[in-house]
Amino acid sequence: MSDGTQRIKNRLEELRREINQHNYQYYVLDQPTITDDQYDRLMQELLRLEAENPEWVTSDSPSQRVGGQVQKGFASVPHRIPMLSLGNAFGEQDLKEFDRRVRSGLDGEEVEYVVELKIDGLAISLWYEKGIFIRGTTRGDGEFGEDITANLRTVKAIPLRLKEDIPFLEVRGEAFMPKDSFVKLNEMREEAGEALFANPRNAAAGSLRQLDTRITASRNLSAFMYAIGYLEGPDPGSHARGLAWLRELGFRVNSQHKVCEDMEEVLEYCRRWQEKRFDLPYAIDGLVIKVNSLQQQQRLGATLKSPRWAIAYKFPAEQAVSTIRDITVRV
Ligand code: NAD
Protein backbone atom coordinates (compact mmCIF):
# COMPACT_ATOMS: atom_id res chain seq x y z
CA MET A 1 0.00 0.00 0.00
CA SER A 2 1.44 3.41 -0.97
CA ASP A 3 1.97 6.15 1.62
CA GLY A 4 -0.88 8.19 0.13
CA THR A 5 -3.30 5.28 0.33
CA GLN A 6 -2.33 4.54 3.91
CA ARG A 7 -2.83 8.21 4.80
CA ILE A 8 -6.39 8.19 3.40
CA LYS A 9 -7.18 4.96 5.26
CA ASN A 10 -5.89 6.43 8.51
CA ARG A 11 -7.86 9.63 7.97
CA LEU A 12 -11.03 7.61 7.33
CA GLU A 13 -10.57 5.73 10.58
CA GLU A 14 -9.86 8.93 12.45
CA LEU A 15 -12.98 10.59 11.03
CA ARG A 16 -15.19 7.63 11.94
CA ARG A 17 -13.86 7.60 15.49
CA GLU A 18 -14.27 11.35 15.89
CA ILE A 19 -17.76 11.49 14.40
CA ASN A 20 -18.93 8.55 16.51
CA GLN A 21 -17.70 10.35 19.61
CA HIS A 22 -19.53 13.56 18.58
CA ASN A 23 -22.69 11.57 17.90
CA TYR A 24 -22.49 10.17 21.41
CA GLN A 25 -22.00 13.63 22.93
CA TYR A 26 -24.87 15.06 20.90
CA TYR A 27 -27.50 12.31 20.80
CA VAL A 28 -26.91 10.50 24.07
CA LEU A 29 -25.46 13.08 26.45
CA ASP A 30 -27.10 16.17 24.83
CA GLN A 31 -23.73 17.90 25.32
CA PRO A 32 -22.04 18.64 21.98
CA THR A 33 -18.45 19.82 22.13
CA ILE A 34 -18.32 21.23 18.59
CA THR A 35 -20.80 23.29 16.56
CA ASP A 36 -23.14 21.71 14.02
CA ASP A 37 -21.19 23.45 11.29
CA GLN A 38 -17.92 21.87 12.43
CA TYR A 39 -19.67 18.51 12.68
CA ASP A 40 -21.12 18.87 9.18
CA ARG A 41 -17.63 19.55 7.80
CA LEU A 42 -16.25 16.35 9.33
CA MET A 43 -19.18 14.40 7.93
CA GLN A 44 -18.73 15.97 4.47
CA GLU A 45 -15.07 14.99 4.50
CA LEU A 46 -15.97 11.42 5.46
CA LEU A 47 -18.62 11.23 2.72
CA ARG A 48 -16.20 12.60 0.14
CA LEU A 49 -13.39 10.16 1.05
CA GLU A 50 -15.85 7.26 1.10
CA ALA A 51 -17.27 8.26 -2.29
CA GLU A 52 -13.74 8.35 -3.70
CA ASN A 53 -12.85 5.01 -2.07
CA PRO A 54 -16.08 2.97 -1.98
CA GLU A 55 -14.20 -0.27 -1.21
CA TRP A 56 -13.33 1.14 2.23
CA VAL A 57 -16.85 1.97 3.35
CA THR A 58 -17.53 -0.07 6.48
CA SER A 59 -20.98 -1.03 7.74
CA ASP A 60 -20.26 0.61 11.10
CA SER A 61 -19.36 3.94 9.49
CA PRO A 62 -21.47 6.87 10.80
CA SER A 63 -22.27 7.61 7.14
CA GLN A 64 -24.32 4.41 7.03
CA ARG A 65 -26.51 5.01 10.07
CA VAL A 66 -29.12 7.37 11.43
CA GLY A 67 -27.31 9.29 14.18
CA GLY A 68 -29.01 8.54 17.51
CA GLN A 69 -28.97 5.78 20.09
CA VAL A 70 -31.37 4.59 22.75
CA GLN A 71 -30.42 5.89 26.18
CA LYS A 72 -30.46 3.65 29.25
CA GLY A 73 -33.39 4.35 31.57
CA PHE A 74 -36.04 4.32 28.84
CA ALA A 75 -37.65 1.32 27.19
CA SER A 76 -36.39 0.72 23.67
CA VAL A 77 -39.34 0.31 21.30
CA PRO A 78 -39.39 -0.53 17.59
CA HIS A 79 -40.72 1.94 15.03
CA ARG A 80 -43.45 0.66 12.77
CA ILE A 81 -41.69 2.31 9.84
CA PRO A 82 -38.02 3.39 10.25
CA MET A 83 -37.50 7.02 11.19
CA LEU A 84 -34.85 8.17 8.73
CA SER A 85 -32.56 11.15 8.66
CA LEU A 86 -32.41 13.65 5.78
CA GLY A 87 -29.78 14.21 3.13
CA ASN A 88 -28.16 17.64 3.36
CA ALA A 89 -27.85 20.49 0.87
CA PHE A 90 -25.24 23.11 1.75
CA GLY A 91 -26.01 25.59 -1.03
CA GLU A 92 -28.20 26.33 -4.03
CA GLN A 93 -26.11 24.08 -6.25
CA ASP A 94 -26.89 21.07 -4.04
CA LEU A 95 -30.60 21.91 -4.23
CA LYS A 96 -30.49 22.11 -8.01
CA GLU A 97 -28.80 18.71 -8.11
CA PHE A 98 -31.46 17.31 -5.78
CA ASP A 99 -34.12 18.65 -8.19
CA ARG A 100 -32.36 16.98 -11.14
CA ARG A 101 -32.17 13.66 -9.27
CA VAL A 102 -35.84 13.82 -8.30
CA ARG A 103 -37.02 14.64 -11.81
CA SER A 104 -34.88 11.99 -13.43
CA GLY A 105 -36.15 9.46 -10.84
CA LEU A 106 -39.67 10.38 -12.02
CA ASP A 107 -38.85 10.15 -15.75
CA GLY A 108 -38.90 13.90 -16.20
CA GLU A 109 -42.38 14.52 -14.71
CA GLU A 110 -43.31 17.92 -13.28
CA VAL A 111 -42.67 18.08 -9.53
CA GLU A 112 -44.23 20.31 -6.91
CA TYR A 113 -42.30 20.86 -3.67
CA VAL A 114 -43.29 21.83 -0.16
CA VAL A 115 -40.73 23.89 1.76
CA GLU A 116 -40.90 23.84 5.56
CA LEU A 117 -38.86 25.37 8.33
CA LYS A 118 -36.36 22.92 9.78
CA ILE A 119 -37.11 23.26 13.47
CA ASP A 120 -34.03 22.64 15.58
CA GLY A 121 -35.41 20.24 18.12
CA LEU A 122 -35.85 16.53 18.59
CA ALA A 123 -37.73 14.21 16.21
CA ILE A 124 -40.68 12.48 17.84
CA SER A 125 -43.22 9.88 16.78
CA LEU A 126 -46.71 9.79 18.29
CA TRP A 127 -49.16 6.89 18.08
CA TYR A 128 -52.93 7.39 18.31
CA GLU A 129 -55.37 4.53 18.57
CA LYS A 130 -59.04 5.38 18.02
CA GLY A 131 -58.01 9.00 18.37
CA ILE A 132 -56.31 8.54 21.77
CA PHE A 133 -52.58 9.21 22.36
CA ILE A 134 -51.06 5.88 23.37
CA ARG A 135 -47.31 6.11 22.73
CA GLY A 136 -44.62 8.68 22.06
CA THR A 137 -40.98 7.98 21.19
CA THR A 138 -37.75 9.61 20.10
CA ARG A 139 -36.18 8.70 16.75
CA GLY A 140 -33.31 6.85 18.46
CA ASP A 141 -31.23 4.96 15.89
CA GLY A 142 -34.08 5.08 13.37
CA GLU A 143 -35.16 1.46 13.97
CA PHE A 144 -35.69 1.68 17.73
CA GLY A 145 -36.60 4.77 19.74
CA GLU A 146 -36.91 5.59 23.43
CA ASP A 147 -40.38 5.37 24.93
CA ILE A 148 -40.93 8.87 26.34
CA THR A 149 -44.76 8.72 26.40
CA ALA A 150 -45.02 10.03 29.98
CA ASN A 151 -42.77 13.01 29.18
CA LEU A 152 -44.62 13.86 25.97
CA ARG A 153 -47.94 13.81 27.82
CA THR A 154 -46.75 16.95 29.62
CA VAL A 155 -46.31 18.89 26.34
CA LYS A 156 -49.45 20.96 25.88
CA ALA A 157 -49.16 21.23 22.09
CA ILE A 158 -49.54 17.44 21.87
CA PRO A 159 -53.24 16.50 21.85
CA LEU A 160 -54.15 13.57 24.09
CA ARG A 161 -57.33 13.05 22.08
CA LEU A 162 -57.85 13.87 18.39
CA LYS A 163 -60.90 15.48 16.87
CA GLU A 164 -61.61 12.29 14.87
CA ASP A 165 -61.51 8.69 16.12
CA ILE A 166 -59.14 7.38 13.44
CA PRO A 167 -58.43 3.63 13.97
CA PHE A 168 -54.64 4.14 13.94
CA LEU A 169 -52.40 7.09 13.17
CA GLU A 170 -48.67 7.59 13.65
CA VAL A 171 -47.65 11.21 13.30
CA ARG A 172 -44.12 12.63 13.27
CA GLY A 173 -42.79 16.00 14.21
CA GLU A 174 -40.30 18.01 16.17
CA ALA A 175 -40.42 18.76 19.89
CA PHE A 176 -38.59 21.98 20.73
CA MET A 177 -37.94 24.61 23.37
CA PRO A 178 -38.89 28.21 22.45
CA LYS A 179 -35.96 30.66 22.61
CA ASP A 180 -37.28 32.67 25.57
CA SER A 181 -37.78 29.51 27.66
CA PHE A 182 -34.27 28.41 26.76
CA VAL A 183 -32.74 31.72 27.84
CA LYS A 184 -34.70 31.65 31.15
CA LEU A 185 -33.76 28.04 31.80
CA ASN A 186 -30.06 28.75 31.30
CA GLU A 187 -30.29 31.83 33.55
CA MET A 188 -31.77 29.68 36.29
CA ARG A 189 -29.14 27.01 35.79
CA GLU A 190 -26.36 29.57 35.94
CA GLU A 191 -27.72 30.93 39.25
CA ALA A 192 -27.91 27.38 40.59
CA GLY A 193 -24.34 26.68 39.41
CA GLU A 194 -25.52 23.98 37.00
CA ALA A 195 -24.09 23.22 33.54
CA LEU A 196 -25.68 25.30 30.76
CA PHE A 197 -27.35 23.81 27.70
CA ALA A 198 -25.48 24.57 24.48
CA ASN A 199 -28.61 25.43 22.50
CA PRO A 200 -32.41 25.02 22.52
CA ARG A 201 -32.12 21.67 20.76
CA ASN A 202 -29.99 20.17 23.51
CA ALA A 203 -32.23 21.72 26.14
CA ALA A 204 -35.32 20.15 24.53
CA ALA A 205 -33.64 16.74 24.18
CA GLY A 206 -32.41 16.85 27.80
CA SER A 207 -35.82 17.93 29.07
CA LEU A 208 -37.68 15.15 27.29
CA ARG A 209 -35.34 12.48 28.63
CA GLN A 210 -36.00 13.19 32.30
CA LEU A 211 -37.01 10.23 34.42
CA ASP A 212 -38.97 12.69 36.60
CA THR A 213 -41.73 13.99 34.31
CA ARG A 214 -42.37 16.96 36.63
CA ILE A 215 -39.07 18.39 35.39
CA THR A 216 -40.18 17.93 31.77
CA ALA A 217 -43.51 19.63 32.58
CA SER A 218 -41.69 22.65 34.02
CA ARG A 219 -39.62 23.19 30.85
CA ASN A 220 -42.29 24.75 28.59
CA LEU A 221 -41.71 22.57 25.55
CA SER A 222 -43.78 22.65 22.40
CA ALA A 223 -44.05 20.57 19.23
CA PHE A 224 -44.79 21.04 15.52
CA MET A 225 -45.99 17.99 13.63
CA TYR A 226 -44.81 17.66 10.02
CA ALA A 227 -45.64 14.22 8.64
CA ILE A 228 -47.98 11.28 8.72
CA GLY A 229 -45.83 8.25 9.53
CA TYR A 230 -48.51 5.57 9.21
CA LEU A 231 -52.24 5.79 8.71
CA GLU A 232 -54.93 3.14 8.61
CA GLY A 233 -57.20 4.55 5.95
CA PRO A 234 -56.89 6.45 2.66
CA ASP A 235 -53.91 8.82 2.46
CA PRO A 236 -54.53 12.52 1.78
CA GLY A 237 -52.83 12.45 -1.66
CA SER A 238 -50.33 15.21 -1.05
CA HIS A 239 -48.02 16.24 1.75
CA ALA A 240 -49.59 19.73 1.92
CA ARG A 241 -53.10 18.27 2.28
CA GLY A 242 -51.73 15.94 4.97
CA LEU A 243 -50.44 18.94 6.94
CA ALA A 244 -53.82 20.69 6.66
CA TRP A 245 -55.54 17.53 7.88
CA LEU A 246 -53.16 17.15 10.84
CA ARG A 247 -54.07 20.69 11.86
CA GLU A 248 -57.79 19.85 11.68
CA LEU A 249 -57.16 16.86 13.92
CA GLY A 250 -55.78 19.21 16.59
CA PHE A 251 -52.01 19.11 16.04
CA ARG A 252 -49.79 22.17 16.00
CA VAL A 253 -48.52 22.51 12.43
CA ASN A 254 -46.08 25.24 11.47
CA SER A 255 -47.86 27.75 9.24
CA GLN A 256 -44.67 28.91 7.45
CA HIS A 257 -44.66 26.18 4.85
CA LYS A 258 -45.09 26.87 1.17
CA VAL A 259 -46.07 24.83 -1.86
CA CYS A 260 -43.68 25.71 -4.72
CA GLU A 261 -44.27 25.03 -8.40
CA ASP A 262 -40.59 24.48 -9.18
CA MET A 263 -37.03 24.67 -7.80
CA GLU A 264 -36.69 28.37 -8.68
CA GLU A 265 -39.55 29.18 -6.31
CA VAL A 266 -37.99 26.91 -3.67
CA LEU A 267 -34.68 28.80 -3.93
CA GLU A 268 -36.47 32.14 -3.61
CA TYR A 269 -38.23 30.98 -0.42
CA CYS A 270 -34.93 29.65 1.01
CA ARG A 271 -33.23 33.03 0.41
CA ARG A 272 -36.05 34.80 2.22
CA TRP A 273 -35.76 32.62 5.31
CA GLN A 274 -32.01 32.88 5.44
CA GLU A 275 -32.48 36.54 6.30
CA LYS A 276 -35.50 36.17 8.56
CA ARG A 277 -34.41 33.13 10.53
CA PHE A 278 -33.40 35.02 13.67
CA ASP A 279 -36.78 36.79 13.91
CA LEU A 280 -38.56 33.59 14.91
CA PRO A 281 -39.36 32.75 18.54
CA TYR A 282 -37.86 29.27 18.05
CA ALA A 283 -34.58 28.08 16.52
CA ILE A 284 -34.37 26.72 12.98
CA ASP A 285 -31.24 25.32 11.35
CA GLY A 286 -32.43 25.34 7.77
CA LEU A 287 -35.38 24.40 5.60
CA VAL A 288 -36.71 21.04 4.52
CA ILE A 289 -37.76 20.54 0.91
CA LYS A 290 -40.17 17.68 0.19
CA VAL A 291 -41.85 16.36 -2.95
CA ASN A 292 -45.53 17.20 -2.50
CA SER A 293 -47.21 14.25 -4.22
CA LEU A 294 -47.31 11.18 -1.95
CA GLN A 295 -47.51 8.94 -5.00
CA GLN A 296 -44.29 10.47 -6.36
CA GLN A 297 -42.68 10.14 -2.91
CA GLN A 298 -43.46 6.44 -2.94
CA ARG A 299 -41.98 5.98 -6.39
CA LEU A 300 -38.76 7.70 -5.36
CA GLY A 301 -38.40 5.62 -2.19
CA ALA A 302 -35.49 5.87 0.23
CA THR A 303 -31.88 4.86 0.74
CA LEU A 304 -30.91 3.11 3.99
CA LYS A 305 -30.45 6.46 5.70
CA SER A 306 -32.74 9.00 4.08
CA PRO A 307 -35.70 9.43 1.73
CA ARG A 308 -34.93 10.36 -1.90
CA TRP A 309 -37.90 12.75 -2.00
CA ALA A 310 -36.72 15.16 0.69
CA ILE A 311 -33.62 17.14 1.58
CA ALA A 312 -32.50 19.47 4.37
CA TYR A 313 -31.15 22.80 3.22
CA LYS A 314 -28.66 23.98 5.85
CA PHE A 315 -28.05 27.69 6.17
CA PRO A 316 -24.59 28.82 5.03
CA ALA A 317 -21.73 28.71 7.51
CA GLU A 318 -21.21 32.46 7.93
CA GLN A 319 -24.52 32.59 9.75
CA ALA A 320 -23.65 29.70 12.00
CA VAL A 321 -22.09 30.32 15.39
CA SER A 322 -18.36 29.84 15.37
CA THR A 323 -17.49 28.25 18.68
CA ILE A 324 -19.38 26.17 21.15
CA ARG A 325 -19.09 28.93 23.75
CA ASP A 326 -20.85 31.42 21.47
CA ILE A 327 -23.58 28.98 20.72
CA THR A 328 -26.22 30.71 22.87
CA VAL A 329 -25.59 34.14 21.34
CA ARG A 330 -27.74 33.94 18.25
CA VAL A 331 -30.51 31.51 19.12
P1 NAD B 1 -30.76 16.44 10.23
O1 NAD B 1 -30.70 17.48 11.29
O2 NAD B 1 -29.83 16.63 9.10
O3 NAD B 1 -32.25 16.33 9.65
C1 NAD B 1 -33.25 15.36 10.02
C2 NAD B 1 -34.10 15.86 11.14
O4 NAD B 1 -34.68 17.10 10.83
C3 NAD B 1 -35.32 15.01 11.41
O5 NAD B 1 -35.00 13.87 12.14
C4 NAD B 1 -36.19 15.95 12.17
O6 NAD B 1 -35.90 15.82 13.53
C5 NAD B 1 -35.72 17.31 11.74
N1 NAD B 1 -36.75 18.19 11.18
C6 NAD B 1 -37.01 19.46 11.62
N2 NAD B 1 -38.00 20.02 10.93
C7 NAD B 1 -38.40 19.11 10.01
C8 NAD B 1 -39.40 19.11 8.99
N3 NAD B 1 -40.17 20.17 8.77
N4 NAD B 1 -39.53 18.00 8.23
C9 NAD B 1 -38.74 16.91 8.43
N5 NAD B 1 -37.76 16.85 9.37
C10 NAD B 1 -37.60 17.94 10.15
O7 NAD B 1 -30.49 15.04 10.74
P2 NAD B 1 -30.08 14.47 12.12
O8 NAD B 1 -29.61 13.10 11.79
O9 NAD B 1 -31.13 14.67 13.15
O10 NAD B 1 -28.86 15.33 12.63
C11 NAD B 1 -27.73 15.55 11.91
C12 NAD B 1 -27.31 16.96 12.22
O11 NAD B 1 -27.20 17.11 13.64
C13 NAD B 1 -25.93 17.25 11.68
O12 NAD B 1 -26.00 17.74 10.36
C14 NAD B 1 -25.44 18.28 12.66
O13 NAD B 1 -25.88 19.56 12.23
C15 NAD B 1 -26.11 17.90 13.95
N6 NAD B 1 -25.17 17.15 14.82
C16 NAD B 1 -24.27 17.87 15.51
C17 NAD B 1 -23.35 17.24 16.33
C18 NAD B 1 -22.37 18.07 17.10
O14 NAD B 1 -21.51 17.50 17.77
N7 NAD B 1 -22.46 19.39 17.07
C19 NAD B 1 -23.33 15.84 16.42
C20 NAD B 1 -24.26 15.12 15.71
C21 NAD B 1 -25.18 15.78 14.89
Boltz pocket constraint, residues with backbone or C-beta under 6 A from the ligand:
constraints:
  - pocket:
      binder: B
      contacts: [[A, 22], [A, 23], [A, 25], [A, 26], [A, 27], [A, 32], [A, 33], [A, 34], [A, 35], [A, 36], [A, 37], [A, 39], [A, 40], [A, 66], [A, 67], [A, 84], [A, 85], [A, 86], [A, 87], [A, 88], [A, 116], [A, 117], [A, 118], [A, 119], [A, 120], [A, 121], [A, 122], [A, 123], [A, 124], [A, 139], [A, 173], [A, 174], [A, 226], [A, 288], [A, 312]]
      max_distance: 6.0
